[in-house]
Amino acid sequence: MPSLDSLKCRRSLDVNGKTYHYFSLPEAAKQLGDISRLPASLKVLLENLLRWEDDVTVRADDFTSLAVWLKTRTSEQEIQYRPARVLMQDFTGVPAVVDLAAMRDAVSRAGGDPQRINPLSPVDLVIDHSVMVDRFGNEHAYEQNVDIEFQRNGERYEFLRWGQQAFDNFQVVPPGTGICHQVNLEYLAQVAWTREENGETFVYPDTLVGTDSHTTMINGLGVLGWGVGGIEAEAAMLGQPVSMLIPEVVGFRLKGKLNEGVTATDLVLTVTQMLRKHGVVGKFVEFFGPGLDSLPLADRATIGNMAPEYGATCGFFPVDEVTLDYLRLSGRDPDRIALVEAYYKAQGLWRDSNSPEPIFTDTLELDLGDVVPSLAGPKRPQDRVALTDIGRNFDLLLETSGRKNEAEKGFPVAGEPFELKHGSVVIAAITSCTNTSNPNVLMAAGLVAKKAVERGLARKPWVKTSLSPGSKVVTDYLKKAGLTDYLNELGFYLTGYGCSTCIGNSGPLPDPVGQAITDNDLIVSSVLSGNRNFEGRVHPLVKANWLASPPLVVAFALAGTTRIDLSTEPLGTDNDGKPVYLRDIWPSSQEVDQAVSLVDGEMFRKRYADVFTGEEKWQAINVTPGDTYKWDGNSSYVQNPPYFKDIGQPLQAPRDVENARILALFGDSITTDHISPAGNIKASSPAGVYLQQLGVQPEDFNSYGSRRGNHEVMMRGTFANIRIKNEMLGGEEGGDTLHQPSGERMPIYDAAMRYQSEGVPLVVIAGKEYGTGSSRDWAAKGTNLLGVKAVIAESFERIHRSNLIGMGVLALQFVGDQTRQSLGLTGTERLSIRGMSADIKPRQLLTVDVERSDGSQDSFQVLCRIDTLNEVEYFKAGGILHFVLRQLIAS
């Protein structure tokens, strides 16, 4: 921490007999002016700048800009932010470690010491995205799924084990432990971070960036963190600051209390809908107000988790007594808890009823008493539907799909005594980081199961049920409450500790069910306690996907359909033939509180006592030690990527893009799920064909996410989503395009390779909100490897825009009211991008010359979304990792 401390604000703090040094915000305020009403999230940024002042990346005017923010409530000031640590999951972590290994190779080839490539900030990688729900509905499902997981992922896990021993400052949490965000919340996060330097101990706010967009869950604990692309995370690991503009901060005032029977899930779906409508993309959201006093930490974490769904960079909660209560509950060190309280009070970062309400860019307000039971769907997490309206909403979906006349029709399932209908629930999953961190909703689910079993109810036989909690602690408290057997009775056996259904790892449906859906083109439903329900994500055969609380997931497994109003229609009949309604089996708040009171700190201390060691299967993986990785050319999982092959060549100044072809023409809300390979690999797809050429059978394909360490698979799967709509094909679904000028139809990958062989650069055209969704680095890496030089869109999601620049791909934005439609772009044009040069500036205007198929020519302007001076340097170097690597080689 090379602070010049120009404001002379360094101070010390004694806690339990130990001295801690820190940079005092109240002392800085003596020169900056009163900052007591600065949002807490911005105070954290200010402290970070005070600590890293070097007059190069951090200057005194950065401090002043944050103080002035209180008057302007916005800022165009670019700052360099250095988070304390980095969090990764294995889907995004494997390619990051692959890149680090490739950088070591590049340094070694250049005659340097490969050990110079090492994380400079602490990195925790949690293996949580690889377990799939292959087996379900029986007591052996967990063990069977873990066995399959290790069989599928042996190469990846061997590689991560190598990384664990090869890199300093790098820890791996083995498979079968939990979801990274829940492990972060329950164990990794410290709230007040400490670091030894020159014999002194410094304390500062715990902060992080993560390679999963739901890193934001940790904001519920008062830890500032958000998702970045793997590319940005790697740069942060290697000592590069996160370049950002001082954000606008939207205040969200909460008052009142939740009503009886209303859950944190219902609350977060309401918050998501409100904030999406308000518009918070690229902004911080900070929660405040008297309603926080009645909001447990787990509920705060649920709201923080879904920041990507409401579009914000983060959803932050300040540190207060509720924070300390959770640290005690989760078994944290008492000395750390005392330090958190003392430090946050000394810094003016502590919230209580006497704290002045901060000043925000804008504010919204919600009375918690107005929240009603809800779901969200069928395709977007912000589309909240009241529980009472779910049946009508599904009927509207049938009507718009032209299937209304089939609403009551039953379709046979081969060899089964039941029929499927439109709206049948075929997946009911208690899953994901959003809700499995929350004992209230999990205990409620167990209580619903208990009451249902006692009344003689059972899940419908066509429903695939699963329980994939984020932590082993969940298993402990459900068992202690006596609820495990009831969940098992309804088919909610443990299927794994990790992110499953929500990420698309829902596993296969039973063959007869899947065949009936396919044969009759049924619109069936999944109900999951997750945060993502984009089309094609949960399961390729399930078109309607509904986010709901865990107890409602259980209820819909009993009902077996989403064409129902659970407030008036029965779930089934009891042993006496009497109807049983949801209200009959819904637990009271008192019952839930009584169950939650059984959760204690010893559960957490026991489960996390040896968290990095792993079980026997993990420990048995053999690793060849060494500073550089011994690549296996036959591996279908891990390959040395081509990004750095020309790193020894002199840099060339940015040049205009000449006579590019349009690879694809997209509409609004193209997500990173559409762009980046995710989910199942079809045997007939370019990636499937490639794997079969390597001798991999379709049943062993695994998922795209598990193969993120192999660029050959991933570039073939880029833009290959079965639900993506290319307007060059009239909006038809699937990852095809028309090669120009031949007009031949082919997969986007095949077209891109043909263009590369012809020496033709490529451009992608799109509408609004391009790149929303998970922070998938491969959405940018794959775009780069396909030969795309620029993406021209009406607007970009924050992380994906940054990732494109980080991979050397121009992000260009239509100016004013111009769109692909207003400009008459059809995909047959040639485009040339003018104005590129060595002195390119942030957010400058460029010109796109258009040559149409009839020979006519025109042009339009675009805004270059290289937003900061740092990004200019990264782009000139060919990308952020190239920039870091060239610096290391040069020094």
LOSE-503485 format. One record per residue (C-alpha): residue in three letters; x, y, z. Coordinates in steps of 0.001 Angstrom, whole numbers, padded with zeros to 6 digits, always signed. Example, Ala and Ser with C-alpha at 12.3 -4.5 7.8 and 13.67 -1.06 7.14 Angstrom:
REM residues 2
ALA+012300-004500+007800SER+013670-001060+007140
This chain:
REM residues 891
MET+000000+000000+000000PRO+002147+002860-001268SER+000061+005676+000222LEU+001566+009143+000125ASP-001055+010093+002732SER-001238+013676+001501LEU-004224+014283+003783LYS-002277+013032+006832CYS-005097+010740+007846ARG-003254+007591+008888ARG-004275+006560+012407SER-004134+003522+014689LEU-006750+001545+016587ASP-006291-000800+019566VAL-008649-003774+019740ASN-008285-006564+022294GLY-004654-005699+022937LYS-003564-005475+019274THR-002750-002323+017300TYR-004171-001845+013812HIS-003225+000963+011414TYR-005811+002481+009081PHE-006582+005503+006929SER-009208+007539+008722LEU-012205+008920+006846PRO-013106+011375+009665GLU-009551+012741+009541ALA-009688+013048+005753ALA-012976+014940+006127LYS-011164+017719+007986GLN-009697+018716+004612LEU-012298+017345+002213GLY-015317+018729+004044ASP-018249+016935+005676ILE-018683+013484+004117SER-020932+012014+006810ARG-023841+011723+004368LEU-021813+010199+001549PRO-023284+006777+000706ALA-021484+004044+002631SER-020465+002312-000602LEU-018688+005472-001782LYS-016994+005848+001598VAL-015509+002393+000993LEU-014188+003599-002385LEU-012777+006740-000762GLU-010921+004711+001861ASN-009483+002559-000907LEU-008135+005622-002702LEU-006654+007097+000486ARG-004800+003838+001086TRP-003430+003534-002453GLU-002455+007178-003129ASP+000703+007181-005248ASP+000226+010315-007391VAL+000263+008113-010488THR-002800+005871-010432VAL-004392+007630-007444ARG-004127+011395-007011ALA-005480+013899-004528ASP-008124+015152-006968ASP-009694+011673-006809PHE-010491+012311-003131THR-011893+015725-003960SER-014147+014265-006633LEU-015785+011966-004104ALA-016357+014872-001734VAL-017821+016969-004565TRP-020105+014037-005440LEU-022317+015040-002502LYS-023202+018229-004398THR-023430+016862-007935ARG-024583+013302-007051THR-022791+012117-010157SER-019251+012247-011493GLU-017255+011768-014668GLN-014075+011167-012649GLU-012235+007958-013454ILE-010700+006235-010450GLN-008393+003258-010003TYR-009886+000855-007468ARG-007966-002045-005906PRO-010128-004688-004236ALA-008655-006683-001365ARG-009210-010069-002999VAL-010658-012041-005909LEU-013301-014784-005842MET-013744-017369-008606GLN-015903-020353-009381ASP-014615-023206-011504PHE-016477-022462-014744THR-014923-019005-014888GLY-011865-019925-012833VAL-010511-022679-015083PRO-010024-020378-018109ALA-008474-017781-015813VAL-005942-020317-014547VAL-005444-021489-018159ASP-004582-017900-019086LEU-002160-017605-016168ALA-000500-020857-017225ALA-000299-019610-020822MET+001224-016339-019603ARG+003850-018314-017697ASP+004644-020142-020921ALA+004950-016826-022770VAL+007277-015358-020129SER+009361-018525-020213ARG+009619-018356-024035ALA+010756-014748-023722GLY+013570-015848-021393GLY+011950-014597-018198ASP+011107-016223-014890PRO+007617-017809-015064GLN+007267-017334-011298ARG+006732-013647-012035ILE+003214-014606-013107ASN+001548-014962-009738PRO-001570-013512-008107LEU-000622-010425-006100SER-004026-010348-004390PRO-005508-013330-002509VAL-007585-015546-004802ASP-010140-018128-003687LEU-011512-020498-006313VAL-014532-022547-005263ILE-015362-025583-007410ASP-019145-025393-007411HIS-020443-025285-010992SER-019559-028798-012182VAL-022072-030981-010371MET-025107-031919-012469VAL-028427-033422-011413ASP-027968-036692-013284ARG-029403-038724-010420PHE-032317-037575-008301GLY-035160-038738-006113ASN-033235-041333-004100GLU-030956-041485-001083HIS-027878-042271-003180ALA-028312-039343-005601TYR-025627-037186-003985GLU-022923-039865-004002GLN-023828-040890-007558ASN-023703-037309-008844VAL-020331-036718-007164ASP-018936-039895-008737ILE-020124-038768-012170GLU-018757-035271-011535PHE-015240-036584-010861GLN-015387-038938-013854ARG-016372-036075-016151ASN-014032-033468-014757GLY-010856-035371-013925GLU-008737-033379-016383ARG-010044-030044-015126TYR-009590-030997-011494GLU-006037-032205-012131PHE-005315-028846-013725LEU-006764-026922-010770ARG-004797-029080-008343TRP-001666-028110-010308GLY-002638-024446-010014GLN-003178-024835-006283GLN+000467-025877-005802ALA+001996-023754-008584PHE+000649-020297-007715ASP+001119-018255-004558ASN-001884-016463-003046PHE-004205-019013-004664GLN-006554-021311-002713VAL-008979-023890-004092VAL-012110-024978-002247PRO-012675-028561-003504PRO-015871-029958-005055GLY-018784-030894-002826THR-018276-028022-000391GLY-020798-025422-001503ILE-021584-022517-003801CYS-018841-019885-003972HIS-021128-017061-002837GLN-022355-018996+000170VAL-018840-020119+001108ASN-017855-016466+000754LEU-020724-015310+002976GLU-020323-018029+005592TYR-016531-018259+005777LEU-014217-016356+003415ALA-015495-012815+004027GLN-014002-010992+007000VAL-015852-007616+006676ALA-012709-005960+008070TRP-009679-007215+006117THR-006166-007164+007554ARG-002714-007255+006017GLU+000770-007364+007461GLU+003228-004899+005972ASN+006684-004021+007284GLY+005854-005452+010688GLU+002612-003483+011007THR-000978-004673+010711PHE-003327-002619+008544VAL-007102-002912+008669TYR-009457-001821+005910PRO-012870-002754+004481ASP-013113-006233+003007THR-013693-005760-000735LEU-013539-008035-003732VAL-014320-008659-007362GLY-015548-012035-008520THR-015789-013932-011776ASP-019444-014684-011166SER-021996-011918-011498HIS-023659-012995-008236THR-020551-012028-006291THR-022859-009180-005273MET-024460-011430-002624ILE-021666-010471-000265ASN-022917-006864-000248GLY-025594-008092+002164LEU-022773-008481+004700GLY-021516-004941+004102VAL-018642-006199+001922LEU-018389-004231-001309GLY-018043-006621-004217TRP-019340-007176-007703GLY-018882-009418-010683VAL-016293-008795-013360GLY-015259-010815-016346GLY-012556-013399-015887ILE-010349-011124-017947GLU-010685-008220-015492ALA-010304-010563-012531GLU-007036-011914-013902ALA-005745-008377-014300ALA-006777-007567-010712MET-004943-010693-009531LEU-001847-009475-011348GLY-001882-006078-009668GLN-003827-004013-012171PRO-006410-001657-010668VAL-010043-001852-011674SER-010609+001277-013717MET-014067+002744-013150LEU-016022+005957-013144ILE-017296+007121-009760PRO-020802+005649-009945GLU-024195+007108-009380VAL-025736+005613-006255VAL-029464+004937-006117GLY-030825+004768-002585PHE-033525+002188-001883ARG-035397+003030+001308LEU-037077+000171+003128LYS-039675+000629+005833GLY-042123-001584+007691LYS-041991-005371+008030LEU-042831-008338+005816ASN-046282-009781+006406GLU-046984-013288+007631GLY-046268-015870+004940VAL-044163-013543+002765THR-040577-014624+002098ALA-037279-012981+001211THR-037709-014385-002298ASP-040983-012520-002706LEU-039208-009385-001511VAL-036260-009692-003872LEU-038494-010333-006888THR-040403-007151-005997VAL-037171-005180-005570THR-035849-006539-008868GLN-038974-005494-010730MET-038894-001983-009215LEU-035229-001374-009927ARG-035395-002752-013475LYS-038250-000368-014154HIS-036324+002529-012605GLY-033105+001770-014500VAL-029923+001178-012505VAL-027537-000318-015064GLY-023974+000689-014228LYS-025034+002192-010887PHE-024603+001240-007262VAL-027785+000588-005302GLU-027608+001134-001536PHE-030332+000064+000864PHE-031219+002213+003856GLY-034087+003139+006126PRO-035849+001729+009203GLY-036876-001442+007372LEU-033297-002690+007667ASP-033816-003227+011405SER-036249-006096+010729LEU-034345-007564+007781PRO-032131-010538+008708LEU-028694-010812+007153ALA-029768-013776+005009ASP-032587-011686+003526ARG-030130-008871+002799ALA-027828-011358+001084THR-030748-012591-001024ILE-031361-009025-002235GLY-027656-008386-002793ASN-027351-011601-004770MET-029813-010506-007442ALA-028152-007203-008308PRO-027353-008540-011817GLU-031057-009240-012284TYR-032040-005677-011396GLY-029105-004447-013454ALA-026997-002713-010818THR-023282-003052-010244CYS-024084-003971-006638GLY-026849-003827-004040PHE-025092-002685-000863PHE-026125-002880+002789PRO-024130-000945+005411VAL-022552-002688+008394ASP-024643-002661+011578GLU-025637-004830+014522VAL-027353-007307+012170THR-023958-007838+010502LEU-022360-008681+013835ASP-025211-011045+014714TYR-024533-012999+011516LEU-020787-013103+012109ARG-021499-014628+015533LEU-024072-017050+014111SER-021648-018262+011415GLY-018906-018977+013952ARG-016460-016182+013120ASP-013499-015424+015384PRO-014613-013186+018313ASP-011512-010994+017883ARG-012445-010405+014221ILE-016000-009500+015225ALA-014681-007015+017796LEU-012386-005518+015149VAL-015270-005138+012686GLU-017332-003208+015227ALA-014483-000991+016395TYR-013172-000239+012901TYR-016518+000533+011261LYS-017525+002803+014141ALA-014181+004613+014026GLN-014584+005160+010277GLY-018138+006495+010419LEU-019244+003460+008397TRP-021522+002033+011095ARG-025303+002183+010630ASP-027782+002520+013471SER-031056+004330+014102ASN-029169+007565+014843SER-027196+007550+011578PRO-028051+010367+009157GLU-029654+009117+005970PRO-027146+009353+003112ILE-027557+011579+000085PHE-028141+009620-003127THR-028341+010301-006842ASP-031952+009180-006715THR-034164+007241-004302LEU-036931+004665-004315GLU-039029+003463-001385LEU-040785+000210-000550ASP-043017-000619+002377LEU-042169-004234+003200GLY-045795-004719+004159ASP-046798-004266+000504VAL-044847-007332-000691VAL-046967-010318-001733PRO-046053-013939-002577SER-044617-013942-006095LEU-042789-015773-008840ALA-040866-014397-011817GLY-040981-015638-015376PRO-041404-017244-017738LYS-038182-015918-019323ARG-036775-013025-017300PRO-036060-012571-013572GLN-037487-009043-013549ASP-040915-010167-014793ARG-042594-010635-011414VAL-045978-012345-011295ALA-048113-012471-008136LEU-048746-016046-007025THR-052471-015523-007565ASP-051844-014592-011215ILE-049512-017406-012266GLY-052234-019511-013910ARG-053650-016579-015885ASN-050142-015571-016870PHE-049414-019028-018257ASP-052696-019049-020182LEU-051655-015752-021748LEU-048381-017404-022767LEU-050351-020204-024443GLU-052524-017672-026221THR-049575-015686-027579SER-047991-018981-028678GLY-051107-019969-030583ARG-051697-022989-028328LYS-054772-021833-026397ASN-056971-024537-027975GLU-054662-027191-026439ALA-054841-025800-022912GLU-056828-028696-021456LYS-055473-031446-023677GLY-053454-034277-022166PHE-050542-035847-024040PRO-049522-039462-023297VAL-046122-040375-021859ALA-044812-043730-023100GLY-044991-046454-020475GLU-046397-044132-017808PRO-049882-043946-016266PHE-049937-040134-016458GLU-050237-037496-019172LEU-048440-034193-019640LYS-050155-030917-020403HIS-048992-027454-021309GLY-047880-025915-018009SER-046883-029212-016409VAL-044027-028724-013941VAL-041280-031116-015021ILE-038482-029621-012868ALA-038857-028433-009264ALA-035455-027465-007905ILE-034348-025976-004612THR-031096-024604-005954SER-028750-021678-006396CYS-026925-019199-004243THR-029891-016802-004047ASN-031977-018701-001535THR-029924-021583-000169SER-027948-019088+001922ASN-031176-018297+003735PRO-032228-020597+006609ASN-035662-018929+006785VAL-036795-020048+003331LEU-035108-023454+003545MET-036706-024218+006888ALA-040001-023011+005424ALA-039571-025466+002537GLY-038923-028274+004984LEU-041986-027338+007027VAL-044179-027268+003901ALA-042868-030745+003067LYS-043584-031955+006611LYS-047136-030684+006617ALA-047751-032022+003102VAL-046550-035520+003982GLU-048609-035516+007162ARG-051688-034706+005074GLY-050892-037529+002659LEU-049761-035409-000306ALA-047061-036519-002759ARG-045179-034911-005602LYS-046572-035533-009052PRO-044672-038370-010775TRP-043632-036288-013795VAL-041762-033746-011634LYS-037968-034015-011411THR-037124-032825-007901SER-033740-031816-006503LEU-032140-030180-003490SER-028763-028563-004217PRO-027910-026329-001261GLY-025014-023921-001246SER-023412-025244+001904LYS-023150-028413+003972VAL-024417-026377+006904VAL-027851-026487+005246THR-027859-030272+005556ASP-026986-029968+009230TYR-029757-027599+010200LEU-032458-029301+008138LYS-031515-032567+009842LYS-031434-030966+013291ALA-034910-029541+012683GLY-036166-032993+011729LEU-037163-031892+008220THR-034815-033920+005999ASP-036976-037050+005923TYR-040036-035079+004841LEU-038162-033420+001980ASN-036879-036845+000971GLU-040400-038242+001055LEU-041394-035690-001595GLY-038353-036468-003736PHE-036179-033549-002599TYR-033179-035710-001826LEU-029771-034080-001690THR-028349-033969-005233GLY-025162-031969-004672TYR-023598-028917-003044GLY-023276-026470-005872CYS-024861-024371-008556SER-026944-026789-010639THR-030365-026072-012148CYS-029863-022313-012225ILE-026718-022606-014375GLY-028244-025185-016706ASN-026877-028228-014864SER-030369-029576-014294GLY-029395-032863-015893PRO-031573-034906-018246LEU-035303-035363-017894PRO-036513-038976-017807ASP-036537-040189-021416PRO-040322-040743-021681VAL-041025-037243-020322GLY-038484-035618-022627GLN-039829-037544-025613ALA-043418-036499-024890ILE-042357-032847-024690THR-040429-033092-027964ASP-043071-035050-029867ASN-045857-032650-028939ASP-043819-029412-028718LEU-045179-028894-025208ILE-044693-025679-023295VAL-043797-027094-019887SER-042479-025392-016769SER-039649-025483-014308VAL-039944-023887-010881LEU-036623-023148-009218SER-035407-021141-006269GLY-032694-019566-008405ASN-031922-016228-009974ARG-031738-016992-013691ASN-034523-018199-015954PHE-033450-017042-019403GLU-034883-019058-022246GLY-032941-022249-022928ARG-030843-021914-019766VAL-032470-024256-017262HIS-033152-027076-019730PRO-033394-027008-023544LEU-036840-028660-023506VAL-038357-026362-020863LYS-039622-023109-022348ALA-041312-021591-019265ASN-039094-021141-016213TRP-040279-019590-012956LEU-038198-018262-010080ALA-039804-018879-006701SER-039046-019330-003010PRO-038041-022828-001822PRO-041403-023446-000096LEU-043209-022542-003327VAL-040912-024915-005241VAL-042183-027691-002955ALA-045775-026530-003458PHE-045503-026623-007259ALA-043949-030102-007109LEU-047134-031139-005323ALA-049412-029300-007735GLY-047523-030493-010830THR-048641-027536-012947THR-048278-023781-013233ARG-051793-023457-014675ILE-053181-023046-011185ASP-054083-020393-008626LEU-052695-021790-005393SER-054689-019294-003343THR-058020-020829-004406GLU-057297-024238-005973PRO-056180-027296-003978LEU-052775-028921-004247GLY-054393-032346-003966THR-056478-034404-001581ASP-055569-035860+001802ASN-055949-039408+003078ASP-059639-038770+003704GLY-060263-037435+000221LYS-060547-033830+001408PRO-058919-031047-000609VAL-055656-029642+000754TYR-054845-026008-000011LEU-051519-024203+000144ARG-052758-022230+003149ASP-053269-025520+005009ILE-049604-026503+004820TRP-047909-023086+004835PRO-045924-022575+008066SER-046426-019593+010315SER-043605-017130+010931GLN-043405-018439+014478GLU-042874-021999+013228VAL-040156-020849+010839ASP-038439-018764+013533GLN-038513-021730+015910ALA-036804-023920+013309VAL-034235-021245+012429SER-033334-020865+016109LEU-031726-024308+015873VAL-028966-022970+013580ASP-025784-022351+015584GLY-022175-021314+015097GLU-020778-024764+015826MET-022327-026048+012584PHE-020320-023501+010609ARG-017079-023999+012562LYS-017253-027766+012064ARG-017989-027640+008332TYR-015307-025025+007556ALA-012588-026352+009871ASP-010688-028006+007002VAL-012378-026497+003995PHE-009403-026520+001573THR-008441-030172+002089GLY-011339-031850+000346GLU-012580-035412+000448GLU-010687-038541-000609LYS-011512-038234-004309TRP-009956-034766-004423GLN-006893-035736-002433ALA-006322-038781-004662ILE-005828-036686-007821ASN-002210-036971-008952VAL-000444-033757-009917THR+002870-033258-011706PRO+004482-030309-009921GLY+006215-027510-011798ASP+006229-023770-012469THR+004768-024286-015942TYR+001974-026623-016892LYS+002646-029727-018991TRP-000091-029354-021583ASP-001667-032518-022942GLY-002360-032083-026638ASN-004978-034825-026474SER-006985-033209-023689SER-010516-032216-024624TYR-010824-030060-021490VAL-007644-027985-021170GLN-005622-026529-024056ASN-003016-023797-024375PRO-004894-020823-025868PRO-003480-018837-028807TYR-003850-015344-027307PHE-000165-014737-026590LYS+001520-016344-029583ASP+002503-012949-031046ILE+003385-011308-027743GLY+007017-010967-028790GLN+006108-008897-031865PRO+006164-005061-031771LEU+002843-003377-031081GLN+000930-001890-033997ALA-001213+001213-033627PRO-004991+000686-033853ARG-006122+000676-037473ASP-009392+001193-039274VAL-011499-001899-039952GLU-011806-002302-043715ASN-014664-003991-045602ALA-015982-006080-042732ARG-018914-008434-043116ILE-021778-008715-040640LEU-021518-012097-038905ALA-024947-011795-037283LEU-027732-009269-036783PHE-029409-009420-033370GLY-032290-007725-031574ASP-032611-006510-027981SER-031563-008290-024773ILE-029003-010627-026289THR-027575-012097-023102THR-024200-013624-022428ASP-026150-016889-022225HIS-026967-016382-025903ILE-023406-015424-026828SER-021258-017604-024607PRO-021361-021392-024792ALA-023436-022744-021902GLY-025435-025835-021075ASN-025587-028980-023172ILE-023442-029641-026259LYS-025485-030958-029200ALA-023887-033821-031098SER-024617-032118-034423SER-023164-028748-033394PRO-019647-027657-034438ALA-018456-028295-030868GLY-020114-031720-030826VAL-018550-032661-034156TYR-015125-031533-032901LEU-015407-033621-029721GLN-016486-036682-031659GLN-013467-036229-033900LEU-011379-036456-030723GLY-013111-039720-029858VAL-015424-038270-027181GLN-018849-039895-027221PRO-021956-037677-026904GLU-022825-039142-023494ASP-019426-037888-022278PHE-019681-034389-023736ASN-020390-032868-020292SER-021380-029191-020570TYR-019866-026171-022283GLY-019163-024674-018883SER-017027-027622-017882ARG-014969-027267-021090ARG-014153-023579-020726GLY-010472-024463-020545ASN-010509-025607-024194HIS-010769-022707-026637GLU-011474-025060-029531VAL-014745-026163-027924MET-015699-022703-026732MET-015174-020790-029965ARG-017310-023390-031744GLY-020070-022816-029221THR-020006-019009-029357PHE-023350-017663-030669ALA-024576-021285-030912ASN-027412-021013-028357ILE-030567-022799-029525ARG-032686-019739-028625ILE-030580-017003-030219LYS-032377-015225-033068ASN-030382-013953-036039GLU-032432-011392-037976MET-030513-012320-041124LEU-032602-015504-040985GLY-035860-013710-040324GLY-035499-014097-036570GLU-035353-017881-036720GLU-033925-019523-033584GLY-030543-021246-033532GLY-026904-020322-034091ASP-026870-020092-037889THR-026119-017225-040255LEU-025862-016432-043956HIS-022361-016241-045415GLN-021919-013218-047694PRO-021920-012727-050576SER-022719-016391-051279GLY-025923-016338-049196GLU-025193-019886-047980ARG-026703-020835-044614MET-024333-022390-042075PRO-023457-022370-038336ILE-021970-019064-037191TYR-018674-020784-036334ASP-018376-022285-039810ALA-019129-018918-041410ALA-016542-017192-039209MET-013869-019717-040187ARG-014731-019270-043853TYR-014465-015491-043509GLN-011078-015916-041763SER-009803-018061-044645GLU-010961-015288-046993GLY-009212-012599-044918VAL-012490-010841-044140PRO-012916-009058-040763LEU-016282-009321-039010VAL-018774-007131-037167VAL-021783-008059-035011ILE-024834-005751-034982ALA-027338-005711-032088GLY-030062-003801-030266LYS-030411-002710-026652GLU-028846-004295-023558TYR-026303-006365-025456GLY-024479-008749-023128THR-026812-008762-020116GLY-026587-011741-017792SER-023715-013618-016204SER-020211-012190-016447ARG-019027-014737-018991ASP-015498-014088-020196TRP-016055-016484-023097ALA-018717-014209-024528ALA-015795-011864-025278LYS-013072-014451-025841GLY-015186-016425-028296THR-016142-013239-030119ASN-012451-012387-030478LEU-011426-015847-031703LEU-014171-015846-034342GLY-012517-012798-035900VAL-015066-010176-034797LYS-013385-006766-034718ALA-016348-004772-033393VAL-019815-005110-031905ILE-022182-002249-032757ALA-025191-002109-030417GLU-027737+000361-029052SER-026481-000229-025489PHE-024202-002612-023587GLU-024244-004372-020252ARG-021423-003054-018065ILE-019296-006184-017620HIS-019599-007435-021171ARG-018644-004056-022644SER-015533-004069-020475ASN-014745-007665-021427LEU-014972-006909-025136ILE-012429-004111-024762GLY-010341-006413-022552MET-010136-008867-025461GLY-009334-006219-028042VAL-012851-006091-029563LEU-014344-002648-030189ALA-017633-001925-028419LEU-019419+000699-030527GLN-022771+002302-029734PHE-025319+003730-032139VAL-025694+007491-031643GLY-028990+009207-030854ASP-032061+007464-032220GLN-030172+005454-034801THR-030697+001692-034800ARG-030016-001180-037151GLN-033612-000770-038410SER-033448+002982-038968LEU-030209+002500-040900GLY-031736-000300-042947LEU-029023-002835-042100THR-029881-006316-043365GLY-026609-008217-042937THR-025624-008084-046606GLU-023565-004887-046267ARG-019831-004276-046076LEU-018839-001992-043177SER-015636+000027-042697ILE-014894+001673-039335ARG-012972+004944-039688GLY-011161+007096-037129MET-008940+004535-035416SER-005455+005820-034637ALA-002633+005762-032097ASP-004188+008710-030213ILE-007658+007223-029843LYS-009531+008852-026945PRO-012155+007491-024539ARG-015725+007742-025846GLN-014783+009407-029110LEU-016986+009332-032196LEU-016042+007057-035077THR-017536+006791-038556VAL-018920+003621-040119ASP-018971+003606-043925VAL-021630+001343-045440GLU-021468-000302-048851ARG-024768-001999-049653SER-025316-005016-051859ASP-026709-002806-054637GLY-023498-000736-054660SER-024944+002319-052892GLN-022925+003899-050088ASP-023631+005923-046972SER-022255+006307-043447PHE-023232+006809-039819GLN-021449+007719-036601VAL-020968+005541-033542LEU-019766+006215-030005CYS-016626+004256-029183ARG-017310+002678-025780ILE-013690+002566-024726ASP-014683+004491-021618THR-011458+005164-019709LEU-007802+005979-020328ASN-006823+002595-018877GLU-009068+000884-021404VAL-007381+002835-024194GLU-004027+001368-023155TYR-005490-002126-022854PHE-007075-001910-026303LYS-003856-000651-027898ALA-001996-003614-026400GLY-004523-006058-027850GLY-006275-006646-024536ILE-005831-006315-020807LEU-003789-009506-020337HIS-001551-008579-023263PHE-000960-005214-021581VAL+000089-006850-018301LEU+002228-009463-020028ARG+004052-006936-022207GLN+004816-004873-019106LEU+006216-007909-017301ILE+008351-008976-020275ALA+009611-005422-020820SER+010643-005064-017167
